[in-house]
């Protein structure tokens, strides 16, 4: 098993020679190379050493180091001077070498799945000097595989599905397992698949792991069984005995196909519905079941027979797949009390592979109509009546009729919705529905009257119905035609006879059937010695023509022509219109050059009424300006006292009572006892302050009594004298009430409000003694006394 290094080189050379000989033309050159190589081999034979490629079995379980092989160099003479040094992968840890003998050992168990081989290097060195004796040489330690790994699947659990009713051998899914052992060494990684759970529904191919159905369509029915759990095993050693096994679970579901038709749960359905149910309202629901699911369970309902094909309709609830029976037309209990329907159901998306004669199902639906107290029903949905505008009050113009559709046929009373007849032009007889006039009509004001009528059950006023009534007012020839536009024209002084000066027309608010046909002619009063003539044009217009040549403006400046306009209808209506024709001076072309003032005004287009209106507007504007100026002036002369402080005929009350004269903390009575100490420039409290043109004269004051119990009347007299001597004081009559009284006050109250006696007992004669400023007040009280006495 061991080869010398020199022999190895010799074998390499022989191999090279063999290759050279196979090439033919280079044979001679190869011999020369071989001769040189032989000489080289002879020169290096002393440096050769023993080596090999080693193999070790994995998973060694022994307690001692595993012997791998022996390394030997040609330089080793056995004298102990050579030492072997090992380097590379695992050197010194996994692999150790005997430095003297070159024996190689493994120190622990190795796993080929972790690392299949190790590359190591060895070198022979002199033990004493440490110098290498040979170049470093590399060798490999390979691990022999043993079957120590079981197969493992890519997934622990697989999920797959296959349509129900599939044929035998239908592909379901594929599972795959892996074995970590060496595929090149025996059958350690050769796998075989088998099924251990799932028979007899499914099978698996041993070599590929493909799972297929094993039963026919009749046995693979989702409605009987939907889910299957299949266990697949993978065994190495090609499935032979002693191989290792791995397993996985495959959950297989059968998907639905439309192989079941819908079926009604009942053969007969019964419903009841009130006769007043609105169109489109649901009457009831019917149900059919389908063993399939999802899209395969969707179904359509159809009314295919019965006496209610045009009365009822059916649709499908997309969420519950129920049939919703709804009302298509109004019901009437008095006409038909029940209906019978034939309903059919079938799948919306049938599968042609499973269609059969029983793919549809039928059921019977019976609907009973319930009687309800209905409101009266009018014979028409609307009424159109006509009446002449000259119809007398109380005239019946038509009638409406309604009946109770119920079996009892309750009496009906009629009324008008006054919201549609606010002016109460029409009335109705409650018993028979006849409509009559309550006020006169005028077609020219309103041609149509739209009102609403109510019909109410006499026994149940809540049952009411409504109908519109359209009343057309027919025209009667009750209005005469009238002239239109301006009634004022001019004629030139030099006009010739037969000259047309104006065309007139008329209007009539009436509306005759054949249209208007107006007739124009001169009134009798204008026919005598007429200066103008009227010619009817036959198209509801007429021309005004001159009957003589020349008109004297100075002789007669204005001519009045009366024209009669007749409508020619029955009864004939006519009116007389007066035309004002003014004589004016014209040029050769007939254009007006000069007229009197009235004519000029007329030519400007302003009538007398327009001038009057303009004058009235100017007058109103002047009145507004005058009123505004007066109000502004009055605002500037407001009285000095404009607030609630105005003391005319006011009573100023100080509602703060203290302890009287003895209460020195609340009020100082010294100001009343000694008025001479008050400031002369102190403003009055009963008037607004104002500047005066003349300075006030010095006030004459008298010294107030200094005794303790002085009469307040003396103080008031002093104030009166001060006001009489002050010409700037306003003539206000003011009454100041000093209601501050305390306990022990000697002075009595001066207020008449606090007096227990009536005003009739008071003597106001002393007011006349207070001077001219109190004369008005004295006259007022004397007057009141005289009134009371009388």
C-alpha positions in Angstrom: 0.0 0.0 0.0 2.9 2.4 0.4 4.8 3.8 -2.6 8.3 5.4 -2.7 8.5 8.9 -3.9 11.1 7.9 -6.7 8.8 5.2 -8.0 5.9 7.7 -8.1 8.0 10.0 -10.3 8.9 7.1 -12.5 5.2 6.3 -13.1 4.5 9.9 -13.9 7.3 9.9 -16.5 6.0 6.7 -18.1 2.6 8.2 -18.4 4.0 11.3 -20.1 5.9 9.0 -22.5 2.7 7.1 -23.3 1.0 10.3 -24.2 3.9 11.4 -26.4 3.9 8.0 -28.2 0.2 8.4 -29.0 1.0 11.7 -30.8 3.2 10.1 -33.5 5.3 13.1 -35.0 6.7 14.1 -31.6 8.0 10.6 -30.7 11.7 11.5 -31.1 11.4 14.6 -29.1 9.7 12.7 -26.3 12.7 10.2 -26.1 15.0 13.1 -25.6 12.8 14.5 -22.8 12.6 11.0 -21.3 16.4 10.7 -21.2 16.7 14.0 -19.5 14.0 13.0 -17.0 15.8 9.8 -16.2 18.9 11.6 -15.4 17.0 14.0 -13.1 15.3 11.1 -11.3 18.6 9.5 -10.6 19.9 12.8 -9.2 16.9 13.3 -6.7 16.4 9.8 -5.6 17.9 10.5 -2.2 15.1 12.9 -1.3 12.0 10.7 -1.8 9.6 9.7 1.0 6.6 7.5 1.6 2.9 8.9 1.5 -0.7 8.0 0.5 -4.3 9.3 0.3 -6.1 8.1 3.4 -9.7 7.1 4.0 -11.5 7.1 7.3 -15.0 5.8 8.2 -17.2 8.5 9.8 -19.0 8.2 13.1 -16.2 6.2 14.8 -17.3 5.1 18.3 -14.2 3.7 19.8 -12.6 4.9 22.9 -9.0 5.2 21.5 -7.6 7.3 18.8 -8.4 5.9 15.3 -5.4 4.9 13.4 -5.4 6.3 9.9 -2.1 5.4 8.3 1.7 5.8 8.3 3.7 8.6 6.7 7.4 7.8 5.8 10.2 9.7 4.0 13.1 8.1 2.1 15.3 10.3 4.2 14.3 8.5 7.3 17.0 5.8 7.9 15.5 4.8 11.2 18.2 6.4 13.3 15.9 8.8 15.1 17.2 11.9 13.4 14.0 12.6 11.4 11.0 14.2 12.9 7.6 14.5 11.1 5.6 17.8 11.3 1.8 17.9 10.5 0.0 21.1 9.4 -3.4 21.8 7.7 -7.1 21.4 8.5 -7.5 19.8 12.0 -3.8 19.3 12.6 -3.0 18.9 16.3 -6.7 18.8 17.2 -8.6 16.3 15.0 -5.5 14.7 13.5 -2.2 13.9 15.3 1.0 12.4 14.0 3.7 10.5 15.8 6.8 12.7 15.2 9.2 9.8 15.3 7.3 7.0 13.4 5.0 9.1 11.2 1.8 7.3 12.4 -1.4 9.4 11.7 -4.4 9.1 14.1 -7.9 10.8 14.5 -8.6 12.0 18.0 -12.5 12.0 17.8 -15.4 10.8 15.8 -16.0 12.6 12.4 -19.2 13.4 10.5 -19.1 13.3 6.7 -22.2 15.5 6.5 -20.3 18.2 8.4 -17.1 17.9 6.3 -16.4 15.2 3.8 -12.6 15.5 3.6 -9.6 17.3 5.2 -6.4 18.6 3.4 -3.3 18.2 5.5 0.5 18.8 4.9 3.5 16.9 6.3 7.2 17.6 6.2 10.2 15.7 7.4 12.8 17.8 9.3 16.1 17.2 11.1 15.3 16.6 14.7 18.5 18.3 15.9 18.8 21.2 13.5 15.1 21.7 12.6 16.0 22.0 9.0 13.6 20.4 6.5 14.9 17.3 4.8 12.1 17.2 2.1 9.7 19.8 0.7 6.3 20.0 2.4 3.9 17.6 0.8 0.0 17.7 0.9 -2.3 14.8 1.3 -6.1 14.3 1.8 -8.0 12.4 4.4 -11.5 11.4 3.0 -14.4 10.2 5.1 -16.3 7.1 4.1 -20.1 7.6 4.4 -22.4 5.5 6.4 -26.2 5.6 6.4 -26.7 7.7 9.5 -29.3 10.3 8.2 -33.0 9.7 7.6 -34.7 11.5 4.7 -36.4 14.8 5.5 -39.2 16.5 3.6 -39.2 20.1 2.5 -42.4 20.8 4.5 -43.7 19.3 7.6 -47.3 19.7 6.4 -48.4 20.0 2.7 -51.8 21.4 1.6 -53.4 20.4 -1.7 -56.7 20.3 -3.4 -58.3 18.4 -6.2 -61.8 18.8 -7.8 -64.4 16.4 -6.7 -65.6 13.8 -9.3 -62.0 13.6 -10.7 -61.0 10.5 -12.6 -58.5 7.9 -11.4 -54.9 9.1 -11.6 -55.6 12.8 -11.5 -52.6 14.8 -10.3 -52.9 16.2 -6.8 -49.5 17.4 -5.7 -45.8 16.4 -5.3 -43.8 15.9 -2.2 -40.0 16.0 -2.0 -37.5 14.7 0.6 -33.8 15.1 1.0 -31.1 12.8 2.5 -27.9 14.2 3.8 -25.9 11.0 3.1 -23.6 10.6 0.2 -25.4 9.9 -3.0 -22.3 8.5 -4.7 -21.7 5.9 -2.0 -24.1 3.0 -2.3 -27.8 3.6 -1.7 -27.5 5.6 1.5 -29.3 8.6 -0.3 -31.5 6.6 -2.7 -35.1 7.4 -1.7 -38.3 5.6 -2.3 -41.8 7.1 -1.5 -44.8 5.2 -0.1 -48.2 6.1 1.3 -48.9 4.9 4.9 -52.2 6.7 5.4 -54.8 7.7 2.8 -55.7 4.4 1.2 -57.6 3.8 -1.0 -58.3 7.3 -2.1 -54.8 8.4 -3.1 -51.5 6.9 -4.3 -47.9 8.1 -4.6 -45.3 7.4 -7.2 -42.2 5.8 -5.4 -39.6 7.6 -7.4 -41.1 11.1 -7.9 -43.3 11.6 -4.8 -46.3 12.6 -7.1 -49.6 12.0 -5.4 -52.6 11.1 -7.6 -56.2 10.1 -7.0 -56.8 6.3 -6.7 -60.7 6.1 -6.9 -63.2 7.0 -9.5 -65.6 10.0 -9.8 -68.4 8.4 -7.9 -66.2 7.8 -4.8 -64.6 11.3 -4.7 -67.8 13.3 -3.7 -67.2 16.5 -1.8 -70.7 16.5 -0.4 -69.9 13.1 1.3 -66.4 13.9 2.4 -64.4 17.0 1.8 -61.1 16.7 3.7 -58.5 13.9 3.6 -55.2 13.6 5.6 -52.6 11.6 3.8 -49.2 10.5 5.3 -46.3 10.0 2.9 -43.1 8.2 3.8 -39.6 8.5 2.2 -37.1 5.6 2.9 -33.5 5.5 1.9 -31.5 2.5 0.8 -34.0 2.5 -2.2 -36.7 1.3 0.2 -34.8 -1.8 1.2 -34.9 -3.3 4.6 -32.7 -1.5 7.1 -33.1 1.9 5.4 -34.0 5.0 7.4 -37.5 6.6 7.0 -38.9 10.1 7.1 -42.6 11.1 6.8 -44.8 14.1 6.1 -48.6 14.9 6.2 -50.5 16.1 3.2 -54.0 17.7 3.8 -56.0 17.3 0.7 -59.4 19.0 0.1 -61.9 18.3 -2.6 -63.0 21.4 -4.3 -66.6 21.8 -5.3 -68.1 21.4 -8.8 -71.7 22.1 -9.7 -72.9 18.5 -9.6 -76.0 19.2 -7.5 -79.2 21.0 -8.6 -81.1 23.3 -6.1 -84.2 21.9 -4.3 -87.1 23.7 -2.6 -87.5 23.0 1.0 -91.3 23.1 0.7 -93.7 22.0 -2.0 -96.2 24.7 -1.1 -95.7 28.2 0.3 -98.5 30.4 1.6 -98.4 34.2 2.1 -100.9 37.0 2.8 -100.7 40.6 1.8 -102.9 43.6 2.5 -104.6 45.0 -0.6 -103.2 48.5 -0.1 -99.6 47.2 -0.3 -97.4 49.5 -2.5 -96.0 48.2 -5.7 -92.4 46.8 -5.2 -93.1 45.7 -1.6 -91.8 42.3 -0.6 -94.6 39.8 -0.1 -92.5 36.9 1.3 -89.4 34.7 0.8 -89.1 31.2 -0.5 -86.0 29.0 0.0 -84.2 26.4 -2.1 -81.1 24.6 -1.0 -78.1 23.5 -3.0 -75.5 21.0 -1.7 -72.8 22.9 -3.6 -71.1 26.0 -2.3 -70.0 29.4 -3.6 -70.6 30.2 -7.2 -72.0 26.7 -7.8 -74.8 27.4 -5.3 -76.1 30.6 -6.9 -79.6 30.1 -8.2 -82.3 32.0 -10.2 -86.0 32.0 -9.4 -88.7 32.5 -12.0 -92.5 32.7 -12.0 -93.5 30.3 -14.7 -97.2 29.7 -14.2 -100.3 30.6 -12.3 -102.9 33.4 -12.3 -100.5 36.0 -10.9 -97.8 36.2 -13.6 -98.5 39.9 -14.3 -99.1 40.8 -10.6 -96.1 39.3 -8.8 -92.4 39.2 -9.5 -89.5 37.3 -7.9 -85.8 38.0 -7.5 -82.8 36.4 -5.8 -81.2 37.6 -2.6 -77.5 37.5 -3.5 -76.5 37.0 0.2 -78.9 34.2 1.2 -79.9 32.9 -2.2 -83.5 33.1 -1.2 -86.3 34.0 -3.6 -88.0 37.4 -2.8 -91.6 37.6 -4.0 -92.6 41.2 -4.6 -95.7 43.0 -5.8 -95.7 44.1 -9.4 -99.2 45.6 -9.7 -101.7 47.0 -7.2 -104.1 44.6 -5.5 -107.8 44.8 -5.1 -109.5 42.6 -2.6 -112.9 43.3 -4.0 -111.8 42.0 -7.5 -109.6 39.1 -6.6 -109.0 37.6 -3.2 -106.1 35.1 -3.9 -103.5 34.1 -6.4 -101.6 30.9 -7.2 -98.1 31.0 -8.6 -95.7 28.3 -10.0 -92.1 29.1 -9.1 -89.1 27.5 -10.8 -85.5 27.5 -9.5 -82.3 26.5 -11.3 -78.5 27.1 -11.0 -77.2 30.4 -12.4 -74.0 28.7 -13.6 -74.7 25.1 -14.5 -71.9 22.6 -15.3 -72.6 20.9 -18.7 -70.9 17.7 -17.4 -73.6 17.2 -14.7 -76.8 18.5 -16.4 -79.7 16.2 -16.0 -83.5 16.3 -16.4 -83.9 17.1 -12.8 -81.6 20.2 -12.9 -84.7 22.4 -12.1 -87.2 22.3 -9.3 -90.7 23.6 -9.0 -92.9 24.8 -6.1 -96.3 26.3 -5.6 -96.9 29.7 -3.9 -100.4 30.8 -2.8 -101.0 34.5 -2.0 -104.1 35.6 -0.1 -105.2 39.3 -0.4 -106.4 40.8 2.9 -109.2 43.3 2.9 -108.3 46.8 4.1 -110.6 49.9 4.6 -109.7 51.8 1.5 -110.3 55.5 0.9 -112.9 56.5 -1.7 -111.8 56.3 -5.3 -112.7 58.9 -7.9 -114.0 57.8 -11.3 -111.2 59.8 -13.0 -107.7 60.6 -12.1 -108.4 64.3 -13.0 -111.4 66.4 -14.1 -111.6 69.2 -16.7 -114.6 71.5 -16.4 -115.7 74.6 -18.4 -117.8 77.6 -17.5 -118.6 80.8 -19.1 -117.2 83.9 -17.5 -120.7 85.5 -17.3 -122.1 82.6 -15.4 -124.2 83.7 -12.4 -123.2 83.0 -8.8 -124.7 79.7 -7.8 -124.4 78.1 -11.2 -123.3 74.5 -11.2 -120.4 74.0 -13.5 -119.8 70.3 -13.1 -119.4 67.5 -10.6 -116.9 64.9 -9.4 -117.8 61.4 -8.3 -116.1 58.9 -6.0 -117.2 55.6 -4.4 -116.0 53.5 -1.5 -114.4 50.4 -3.0 -114.9 48.4 0.1 -117.7 45.9 0.4 -119.6 48.1 2.9 -119.7 51.0 0.3 -119.6 53.7 2.9 -121.2 57.1 1.9 -118.9 59.7 0.7 -118.8 63.5 1.3 -117.0 66.0 -0.8 -115.0 69.1 0.0 -112.6 71.6 -1.6 -109.0 72.0 -0.6 -109.1 75.7 0.3 -105.3 76.0 -0.1 -106.0 75.7 -3.8 -109.0 78.1 -3.7 -108.0 80.8 -1.3 -110.5 83.3 -2.7 -113.4 80.8 -2.3 -114.5 81.3 -5.8 -116.0 77.8 -6.0 -118.1 75.7 -3.7 -119.2 72.0 -3.6 -122.3 70.2 -2.5 -121.0 67.7 0.1 -123.5 65.1 -0.8 -123.2 64.8 -4.6 -119.9 66.5 -5.5 -121.5 69.2 -7.7 -119.2 72.3 -8.0 -120.9 75.7 -8.2 -119.8 79.3 -8.4 -119.6 81.5 -5.2 -118.1 84.6 -6.9 -118.2 86.1 -10.4 -115.5 85.1 -12.9 -113.5 87.1 -15.3 -111.6 85.3 -18.0 -109.4 88.3 -18.7 -108.1 88.1 -15.1 -107.6 84.3 -14.9 -108.3 81.8 -17.6 -107.7 78.5 -15.7 -108.5 77.7 -12.0 -106.8 74.6 -10.6 -108.4 73.3 -7.5 -108.3 70.0 -5.5 -111.3 68.0 -4.4 -111.4 65.7 -1.3 -113.6 62.7 -1.0 -114.0 61.4 2.5 -115.7 58.4 3.9 -118.6 59.5 6.1 -118.0 56.7 8.7 -114.2 57.0 8.7 -113.0 60.6 8.1 -109.4 59.4 8.0 -110.0 57.7 4.7 -109.7 60.5 2.3 -108.7 60.7 -1.4 -107.8 63.7 -3.5 -108.3 64.5 -7.2 -107.2 67.6 -9.2 -110.0 69.6 -11.0 -109.1 72.0 -13.8 -111.7 74.6 -14.5 -111.5 76.6 -17.8 -113.2 79.9 -18.0 -114.8 80.4 -21.4 -114.7 83.8 -23.1 -117.8 86.0 -23.5 -117.8 89.1 -25.6 -118.0 91.5 -22.7 -115.2 93.9 -23.5 -115.3 96.6 -26.2 -112.3 97.2 -28.4 -110.2 100.2 -27.6 -107.8 102.4 -29.5 -104.1 101.7 -29.0 -101.0 103.9 -28.9 -101.2 107.7 -28.8 -104.4 109.5 -29.7 -102.7 112.8 -30.7 -101.5 113.5 -34.3 -100.8 116.6 -36.4 -101.8 117.7 -39.8 -100.0 120.2 -42.0 -101.6 123.5 -42.8 -100.9 122.9 -46.5 -102.3 119.4 -46.4 -104.4 118.4 -49.4 -107.7 116.5 -49.4 -107.5 112.7 -49.2 -104.1 112.8 -47.7 -103.4 110.1 -45.1 -102.1 111.5 -41.8 -102.2 108.4 -39.5 -103.1 104.8 -39.1 -104.9 103.6 -36.0 -105.5 100.2 -34.5 -107.4 98.7 -31.6 -107.1 96.0 -28.9 -109.7 93.8 -27.3 -109.1 91.6 -24.2 -111.7 89.2 -25.4 -110.7 86.1 -27.3 -113.3 85.2 -29.9 -113.1 81.8 -31.6 -112.6 83.2 -35.1 -110.3 86.0 -34.0 -110.9 89.8 -33.9 -112.7 91.7 -36.8 -112.8 95.3 -35.8 -114.9 97.9 -37.7 -113.9 101.6 -37.7 -116.1 104.6 -38.6 -116.7 108.2 -37.5 -119.0 108.9 -34.6 -122.2 110.7 -35.5 -121.0 113.9 -33.8 -117.9 114.0 -35.9 -119.7 113.2 -39.2 -121.3 116.6 -39.5 -119.1 119.0 -41.5 -116.3 116.6 -40.9 -112.8 117.7 -41.7 -111.4 114.2 -41.6 -112.6 110.7 -42.7 -111.9 107.2 -41.5 -111.2 104.3 -43.9 -111.3 100.7 -42.5 -108.4 98.7 -43.9 -110.1 95.4 -43.2 -107.1 94.1 -41.1 -108.2 95.6 -37.7 -106.6 98.9 -38.6 -108.0 102.2 -40.2 -106.5 105.2 -41.8 -107.3 108.9 -41.0 -107.6 111.0 -44.1 -108.1 114.7 -44.7 -111.4 115.8 -46.4 -110.4 119.2 -47.5 -107.4 121.2 -48.6 -105.6 123.5 -46.3 -106.1 124.0 -42.6 -105.6 127.4 -40.8 -103.6 127.0 -37.7 -104.5 130.5 -36.5 -108.2 129.9 -37.3 -108.4 126.5 -35.4 -105.3 124.8 -34.1 -106.9 121.6 -32.8 -109.5 119.2 -34.2 -111.2 116.5 -32.2 -112.2 113.4 -34.2 -114.4 110.8 -32.6 -114.0 107.3 -34.0 -116.2 104.3 -33.2 -114.6 100.9 -33.0 -116.9 97.8 -33.0 -115.8 94.1 -32.6 -118.6 92.7 -34.8 -119.3 89.9 -32.3 -122.4 88.9 -30.5 -123.4 90.6 -28.4 -121.6 93.4 -30.2 -119.4 95.7 -28.2 -118.1 99.1 -29.3 -116.4 102.1 -27.9 -115.6 105.6 -29.0 -112.2 107.0 -29.1 -111.3 110.6 -29.5 -108.3 111.6 -31.7 -106.6 115.0 -31.2 -105.3 116.4 -34.4 -103.3 119.6 -34.2 -102.6 121.9 -37.1 -98.9 122.6 -37.6 -96.7 124.4 -40.1 -94.8 122.0 -42.3 -92.2 122.2 -45.0 -92.5 121.0 -48.5 -91.7 117.4 -47.5 -94.4 117.4 -44.9 -92.2 117.5 -41.9 -93.5 119.6 -39.0 -91.6 122.9 -38.5 -93.7 124.9 -36.0 -96.7 124.1 -33.8 -98.3 125.6 -30.8 -97.1 124.8 -27.3 -99.5 122.0 -26.9 -98.5 120.4 -30.1 -94.8 120.7 -29.2 -95.5 119.0 -26.0 -97.4 116.3 -27.7 -94.7 115.8 -30.3 -92.2 115.4 -27.5 -94.1 112.4 -26.4 -95.3 113.8 -23.1 -99.0 113.6 -22.4 -100.9 115.6 -19.8 -100.9 112.6 -17.4 -97.1 112.3 -17.7 -96.6 116.0 -16.9 -98.8 115.6 -13.9 -96.9 112.6 -12.7 -93.6 114.5 -13.0 -94.9 117.4 -11.1 -96.2 115.2 -8.3 -92.8 113.5 -8.0 -91.0 116.9 -7.8 -93.5 118.0 -5.1 -92.9 114.8 -3.1 -89.1 115.3 -3.3 -89.5 118.9 -2.0 -91.7 117.7 0.9 -89.1 115.1 1.9 -86.3 117.7 1.8 -88.4 120.1 4.0 -89.2 117.4 6.5 -85.6 116.3 6.7 -84.5 119.9 7.4 -87.1 120.4 10.0 -86.2 117.2 11.8 -82.5 118.2 11.8 -83.3 121.7 13.1 -85.5 120.2 15.8 -82.7 117.9 16.8 -80.3 120.8 17.3 -82.8 122.5 19.7 -83.1 119.6 22.2 -83.5 120.7 25.8 -80.5 120.9 28.0 -81.7 118.0 30.1 -82.1 115.0 27.7 -81.7 112.1 30.0 -83.6 110.6 32.8 -82.1 113.4 35.0 -84.7 115.8 33.6 -86.3 117.1 36.8 -89.4 118.7 35.3 -92.4 117.1 37.0 -90.0 114.5 38.5 -89.5 113.5 42.1 -85.9 113.0 43.0 -85.9 110.5 45.9 -82.9 109.7 47.9 -83.8 106.3 49.4 -81.0 106.2 51.9 -82.2 106.8 55.4 -79.7 107.2 58.2 -79.8 108.2 61.8 -81.0 111.8 61.3 -79.1 114.8 62.5 -77.4 112.7 65.1 -75.9 110.5 62.4 -72.7 112.4 61.6 -71.0 109.6 59.8 -73.6 109.2 56.9 -74.3 112.8 56.1 -73.1 116.2 57.2 -76.1 118.5 58.0 -73.8 121.5 58.4 -74.2 122.2 54.7 -77.9 122.9 55.2 -77.4 124.8 58.5 -74.6 127.0 57.0 -75.2 127.5 53.2 -72.9 130.5 53.2 -69.9 128.2 53.2 -70.9 126.5 49.9 -68.9 127.4 46.9 -70.4 130.1 44.7 -69.3 128.4 41.5 -71.0 125.1 42.4 -73.1 123.8 39.5 -76.8 123.0 39.8 -77.8 119.4 39.7 -81.2 119.9 38.2 -80.0 121.4 34.8 -77.2 120.8 32.4 -74.2 123.2 32.7 -74.1 125.8 29.9 -72.1 129.0 29.2 -73.9 132.3 29.4 -73.4 135.4 27.3 -73.7 137.6 30.4 -71.9 136.9 33.7 -74.4 136.2 36.5 -74.8 139.0 39.0 -73.5 138.5 42.5 -75.8 136.4 44.5 -77.5 138.0 47.4 -77.4 135.7 50.3 -78.8 136.0 53.8 -77.2 134.4 56.6 -78.9 131.3 57.6 -79.9 130.9 61.2 -77.3 129.3 63.3 -79.5 127.9 65.9 -79.7 124.2 66.2 -83.3 123.7 65.1 -83.6 126.2 62.2 -86.5 126.0 59.9 -85.7 124.6 56.5 -88.3 126.8 55.0 -85.9 129.8 55.5 -83.3 127.9 53.5 -85.7 127.3 50.6 -86.7 131.0 50.6 -83.1 131.9 50.3 -82.6 129.6 47.3 -85.7 131.1 45.7 -84.3 134.6 46.0 -81.0 133.4 44.5 -82.8 132.0 41.5 -84.9 135.1 41.0 -81.8 137.3 40.9 -80.0 135.0 38.4 -81.2 135.9 34.9 -79.4 132.9 33.4 -81.3 130.3 35.4 -83.6 128.2 33.1 -87.3 128.3 33.8 -87.5 124.8 35.0 -90.0 123.9 37.7 -88.2 121.4 39.8 -89.1 119.8 43.1 -86.2 118.4 45.1 -87.1 116.0 47.8 -84.8 115.8 50.7 -85.9 112.5 52.3 -83.0 112.1 54.5 -84.5 112.0 58.0 -83.3 110.2 61.0 -84.4 109.6 64.5 -84.8 112.7 66.6 -85.0 115.2 63.7 -86.9 118.2 64.5 -87.6 119.2 60.9 -90.5 117.6 59.2 -90.6 116.2 55.7 -91.2 118.7 52.9 -92.3 115.9 50.5 -96.0 115.7 49.6 -95.4 112.0 48.9 -94.8 111.3 52.5 -97.7 113.4 53.8 -100.6 111.5 55.2 -103.1 114.2 54.2 -104.7 114.4 50.8 -103.7 117.0 48.3 -107.0 118.6 48.7 -106.1 119.6 52.2 -102.9 121.4 51.1 -102.7 125.1 50.8 -100.7 126.2 47.8 -101.4 129.9 48.1 -97.9 130.5 49.3 -96.6 129.6 45.8 -97.8 133.0 44.5 -95.6 134.7 47.0 -92.4 133.1 45.6 -92.1 135.5 42.7 -92.8 135.4 39.0 -90.8 132.3 38.3 -93.3 130.2 40.4 -96.4 131.9 39.0 -97.1 129.1 36.4 -96.9 126.5 39.2 -99.2 128.6 41.4 -101.7 128.9 38.5 -101.6 125.2 37.9 -102.4 124.3 41.5 -105.1 127.0 41.8 -106.6 125.6 38.6 -106.7 122.1 40.0 -108.3 123.4 43.1 -111.0 125.1 41.1 -111.5 121.9 39.1 -111.8 119.8 42.2 -114.2 122.3 43.7 -116.4 122.3 40.7 
